[in-house]
Amino acid sequence: MKLITAIIKPFKLDDVRETLSEIGVTGITATEVKGFGRQKGHTELYRGAEYVVDFLPKIKLEIAIDDELLQSALDAITKAANTGKIGDGKIFVSDLTEVIRIRTGESGAAAL
Amino acid sequence: MENQVVELAYALDTFYFLVMGAFVMWMAAGFAMLESGLVRSKSTVEILTKNIALYSIACIMYMLMGYNIMYSGTESTWWPFAFDILGSSDNTAAEVIASGGETYYSGLSDFFFQAVFVAATMSIVSGAVAERMKLWSFLLFAVVMTGFIYPVQGFWKWGGGFLDQAGFLDFAGSGVVHMCGATAALAGVILLGARKGRYTPDGKAVAMPGANMPLATLGTFILWMGWFGFNGGSELIVSNVAEANAVALIFVNTNTAAAGGVIAALITAKLMFGKADLSMALNGALAGLVSITAEPLTPTPLLATIIGAIGGIIVVFSIVTLDKFKLDDPVGAISVHGVCGLWGLIAVVFSNSEANLGTQLYGAFAIFAWTFIVSMIFWFIIKMIIGIRVSEEDEMEGVDISECGMEAYPEFVNK
């Protein structure tokens, strides 16, 4: 089992969710975050005082996924979240040691 | 029949005072919304508490002593001490008729109208000292300001004191209200110091954007509307053709001065900063309103617009300049009400032939000197007794928590 952590542009959330549903992904957690990579921020003025907007709003998705579905999920997210412009985001994949469904107590792949 | 007309005029003018007073009362909501929009969310509850509490303190202190200090007509033209609590008696119909219409309004309606002006003055201070002042220190100052500092200088002009006798003109209070409030604020800001992190060691200003632009805008519109009462009501009478026309012109000039202020501030901000700055446009509206408040009756609408527009330009420069002096004013109160209040007093000479630049400056100086010195003394006393600034820790966490123990937006994650 793997945990996909994807940072995407906020307005891409619906596209990504739809595409993931189509390939059979049944659970996603989304958080509002701020971040930057190589997409630089910019300077604005508020009442004549400068402030730097470094951190840009993003959405972080966390998806627990079965190894079988991993590659198609990665392809789905990459395709749906892509705009071709700088700041599209990144996907991180990590090993997932355990998954438990709270309601039933199921664990492992059955809980995905 | 004639008695009926006299009584009707009395009723109408009393009604006018009351309704215009209610409009000015509504400005308290305007200040509350404007200020809570321009501070950070962690300071919102505290500033709202200050606003509603200062309004209440003002009304009570003015009833207890302020009104009679200002209007008892004591012998001295500069020291009006007549200690008296407001009673509930008023003019009888017989007295009104016997006066032939010279007594044309209820005494209590006059109190009501004047009381809301005191509250407006005090609320100017609240924004300038926001985000780092102890709540109860502020409220303690409010007691002194509304019960003593404001009434004394108010007596000098509107109570028939030496400024009035010198020919100083201030129709609705560019000096008596706005400059006075801003001066008390300035004294407080100097003694208080800037918010932590507001200026870098080499003197550059750091932006601390307000948390809620919709509220700030709503507040500005509410103040704009309330100002019709502020200036319109200050004509003090509406019950004949000449006066009704005067009130109409005052409404028009008040409105158009605000509009001039908005456009001028917007364009000035665009030229100075490269983009439209809503907070400057909002300050511009108020700057225009303050600028016309000293004389909203004698200018033509075009001149009123220009006076307001000049106020709108001045306010932007003033805000930037205050930052250069490290005087931290989160909402621009000192610039809007103080600097533009002074401009408003000066602008009277452009449309009112009875005005004299020297006398206007003399009045401005008297109000400024009295308010600044006495305010500084009381701020200092309060600082010695209970302190005026919250601790650095409390300021970082937010005065909402330290002074009020609650958050304005508890369901949102905040810093």
Interface residues (C-beta under 8 A of the other chain):
Chain A: E44 L45 Y46 R47 G48 A49 E50 Y51
Chain B: K204 A205 V206 A207 M208 P209 M272 F273 G274 K275 D277 S279 M280 I319 V320 D323 G332
